[in-house]
Amino acid sequence: MRILIVEDDRALGLFLQKGLLLEGRTVDWVGDGDAAVRYVSEQEPDLMVLDLGLPCRDGMDVLVEMQGRFHRTAVLVLTGRSQVEERVRCLDLGADDCLLKPFSLQELLARCRAILRRKELFADPTLRHGGVEMNRMERKVRRGGVEVELTGKEFALLEFLLQRKGQCCTRAELLREVWKMAPDSATNVVDVYINYLRRKMSEAQVEGDAGEGVIETVRGQGYRLRSVGVSGGMGECGPMVMAGGGGRDGAGGDSGLVAA
Amino acid sequence: MEREEIRDSLLRDLERELHDLCQPVSTLQCLLEYGQMCGTPEELLLAVESGLVETARIFRCIEAMRGRILQGSVE
């Protein structure tokens, strides 16, 4: 889940980012309205936490600009003004929720969780990338139309990789998001399950497939799904963003606690 | 009539200053909660240091509001 914070107060922006990182989210932060519109146009984050009082273009103008265009991005508005009319206008312009300043970090985090939960419910159940299709309602995976049988954990791992749409996922992220383990856990469970997935997906190799694996290793970084039509190789991870956790991010499977 | 105008103007000014006050109070609240959630000495120290900056901002806001009320009572 990618979240954008739009807040011109440096200290507040920083601590909101830190708080959301604790929840394991990928969080970016920009300080003005123009940058917010640019970011949403390019990245379409899952959620934007939007302050109304912003330089360049205020939060209300950002909502007007976004109205009816970016359905993938939910919006939580932060406002210091107590007028009900203002909050009503924000909601009518497409905001999903409003939070009045001063607020508690715990409440903000809970509201973010609630918005993302609701968003997930209405999301398209099918994830697609690089010839792989996953229907999350039917719990079915197909590669080039051929059905692939996966275990629960393999399914969850592939789901996370599909959600990232070919962007690099670090081992720490996968440990935290898929296994709910501390990102610095001394285990190679990720590498083992990546191998399981690779094996099963290669068995579903279809006609015209060049034989390249579905999942590629990004050396020293992690793993990503190969994009169709993009040559493979050991590329770099995507744009730098702050993501929750830390610790061992490298890939390569050089620590052996789980036997493949 | 003039008295009412002064009162309305004072209320508008106070509302604006209350809005300004909300910003550092939000920041202070969030960073204290963050420090509590993390609990590490480094993050607690960062929360305290940043907290002191925010309380200075709060003091300035209170001072402005106090001045406004004093001005209003004289007028």
Interface residues (C-beta under 8 A of the other chain):
Chain A: D9 A11 L12 F15 L16 K18 G19 L22 L78 G80 R81 S82 K101 P102 F103 S104 L105 Q106 L108
Chain B: E15 H19 D20 C22 Q23 V25 S26 T27 Q29 C30 L31 E33 Y34 M37 C38 S50 V53 E54
